[in-house]
Every structure is written in structure tokens, then in C-alpha cells.
Amino acid sequence: MKIKVLGLACCLAASIGAATQSHAATEQNKSSSAVLLQGFHWNSHQYGWYNIMKGKASDMQSLGITHVWFPPPSDAASSEGYLPRQLNKLDSNYGSKSQLKSAITALNNKGIKAVADIVVNHRVGTTNWGDFTNPTWGSWSVTRDDEWTGSTGNWDTGDGYAAARDLDHTNTGVQDGIKSWMNNVLKDVGFSGWRYDYSKGYSPYYAKVYHDGTNPNFCVGEVWTNLYYNDVDAHRKQLMDYVDGTQGSCAAFDFTTKGLLNKALSSNEYWRLKDGSGKPAGGIGWWPQKMVTFVDNHDTGPSQSCGVGQNHWPVPCDKVMQGYAYILTHPGIPTVYWPHVYDWGLRGEIKNLIDIRKRAGLTSTSSVNVKASQNGLYAAIIGGKVAMKIGPNNWSPGSGWQLSTFGNNFAVWEKK
């Protein structure tokens, strides 16, 4: 879901409380070795996508992928699926319900779990503003501060979304309908994890309601808000607040790390990747177990090639591998983006990094010892087993290390 491009300067100190973890999703409640693949891009709906995904099942297994994030599966008014219409109808521009189930089955047979893109902040009517069908909901399901004057629900618990009707998640009828869709429709075709779209649009309390009502093995929310580079703590506190709001049930995409990588790689300001306490400056510096990291996705970056697709907040195209050298060695659960693997010719370099991560046993909670953070250079030792550097400046971990892979302005070593 596109939100907005991000800016520069604010205030607010951060405090982090330990969340009570009840019914916590498996990967978000342990030192996870998961590697997520975003299994689509902005233009995937044009290509009979489920059959393409099915055909890559063996290759995904070879690459080291454990979970695949699917595009929104339901019937929608938009080609990409982000304006859902009939939730219970799983025929979309990506393919038919039977093709979807076949793709998920192929992945499951390779030991790979399927994560559905859950778009429940908003919905569109079948023929007008709010005539919701399949499931059928009335005006009571739309928040009273929505643009539709016919809405009769309670006040919105998050930010509004003008392109569709904002759903009233305080209503038990809406809650029951969503849980029924997730349990009886999505899980029926093989989905076992959730990625919540536009998570700032409703209270994270309801993400926990849906989590606890469906028992997924993977749960992550998209909280994309303005990043002010002169005070990133306010931004990463919003990620912590989301996770706390779900009582630790769900992770959050680490948009703070994403934004810092953008700035470091585009402006040579690698010092931004370390905070004042010597830890990574993104969400992974505060609560890595609950962070899902990424270099680019269907909204922030290009699709089949550089310059094609959304491009709302991209890493420089020629520096993408530096981003992967960072996220695939650092804590959090890293996300690999389909075009980078299958369209940009980066599969071999990405696989080398995933292989190193797995050999070294790096997880979502691995320690980070930052060795350098300055203009032109960031270097760190992770888990005491992997050393890495990105940026044009030279750096070496010294004796006792074996160079495992390197490329344009990045290098990774393993402990001998």
C-alpha cells in the first residue's frame, strides 16, 4: 500500500516496554532463522502470477526461502488487489482460486509457508460506496468519520484512507467476518501467516484480535509513516508502539532501517546506521526479534527493472546489494524482493548472503558489534561469527576471518 514519501526533522525520545506475549506468532516469538520472500511486485497482476510462483517453488527452496508473502488474494476493484471488494472470493488478477491453492501447495511441499497480504483497513462496495457483498455488511461496518455520508459505525481507531471505506474494527460483526475469512477461506487454501496492509489505519489491538482468532505462524504489520532523519527515535518508537499494541503478537516492517539505508546509500552517510548507544539505528537496534527488514518492496522500489514500477522511496538501483549485505547479516527477519532475485540478475549474490546467514546460524536476535560508522563506511560483527562492511572505504576484520563473498562496495567474512 502506497503511503507517502518521507522527510526530515522532529523530536521525541523513545521508551520501550516489554510486551506481554500471549498467543504470540511462532516466528515472532523466538530467535527466528526465517527468510521471507516478497513473492510479487507492483506489476505482477499482468502475468498470470500464481502459475509463475508455483514454477519457482523448487528454486525458492534452493535459495533458502522459508516464507513467501503473496499479493492480496481477494477480488478487488484495483488491479493490484489493494481495494478489496468481495473478501471471500479468491479469484483475482493474479489468478484463480484453484491456481492460488496449487501455488501454495507447491510451496508447502517444499517446506515453505505462505503469508497472505491482509487488506482489512478498508473495503469498496460492489456497485456503490458501501454495498458490501460476500460477506454482506451494512453501513454499520463503516466508520462514522469516513467520506461516505451513509456510514453509521463508530469512530475510526487509526488514520483514514480516502480511496475506500474505512472499516469499523470495533464492531464484532466486522471482526467475526474478518476472522471467518481468514480461518475458513484463506487458511483453507493453505495460508498460514499474515502481512497486515496499512497498519496505521486501525489500532494494533485489532491485529492482535485477528492474530489470536486465527493462530498464524507469521505476523507482520506495515506501519509506514514520515521519517525525520534528524531524530529517528520518534519513527522507530512508532514501530515499537505497534508491536506493543499487539502485545508482541505481531512484528513490524522495519521502515526505520529502510529509510536509513536509503539515506546512507544515496548520500554516503553510513554513520546514520549507528545510534548514540552504539547499536543499529533502526528498529533492529531496539527490538530485533519483532522487526522484519527489507531493502525495497512493491511500493518503495522499482519492479521488473530500475525505473519501472512505483518507486516511491527506493534504494539507489546500483547499491541494492549493499542493502542486502546489511539486512541478510543483521538481526530481524530479512525480506528478499522478487524482482531483485528473478528480474535483476542478483540471485547468485543474494543466495551467497543467505547461505552465509544460515551457515553462521544468524537469527532475528543475533548481537551486533558496530566497528565503524562514518562517511563512506559501515562495518560490524554479527553474532561473533560474521563480519561485514558496506561503503566505498576499505575495512577488514583482521586475522581469523575468511572472506566469503564480496561485490560492489560490500564484503562479508566468516569466522575461521
Disulfide bonds with the S-S distance in Angstrom:
Cys219-Cys250 1.86
Cys306-Cys317 2.05
